[in-house]
Amino acid sequence: MRDTMTDPRRITLAFTGASGLPYGFRLLECLLAAGTQVSLVYSVAAQIVAKQECDVTLASQPREAARLLRERYHARDGQLTVFGRDDWLAPMASGSNPGDGMAVCPCTGACDLGE
């Protein structure tokens, strides 16, 4: 059992191809600065939007993407792990290895305001 007072939180972060991807990069930066362990996954559309809107190349190879993002956001060793889209063995793919939370960023949600 984890001691939530001393162990870093484990968050899964997923980047979609929505145009608010700069918010996703900022969230990643804040999570890493706070000492959070981050598991990152992203879509092909996120790779395209990252290049077009943020001038960031998200490599197709998870190790290369992790290296680039660790350097960019000054992550400590072991703090950021990037998983491939088809990695069925990634921890977040199993309910038996839950993290402390997940953020899909950016995420578009619709709501009914009773109009």
Secondary structure, 3 states (H helix, E strand, C coil): CCCCCCCCCEEEEEECCCCCHHHHHHHHHHHHHCCCEEEEEECHHHHHHHHHHHCCCCCCCHHHHHHHHHHHHCCCCCCEEECCCCCCCCHHHCCCCCCCEEEEECCCCCCCCCC
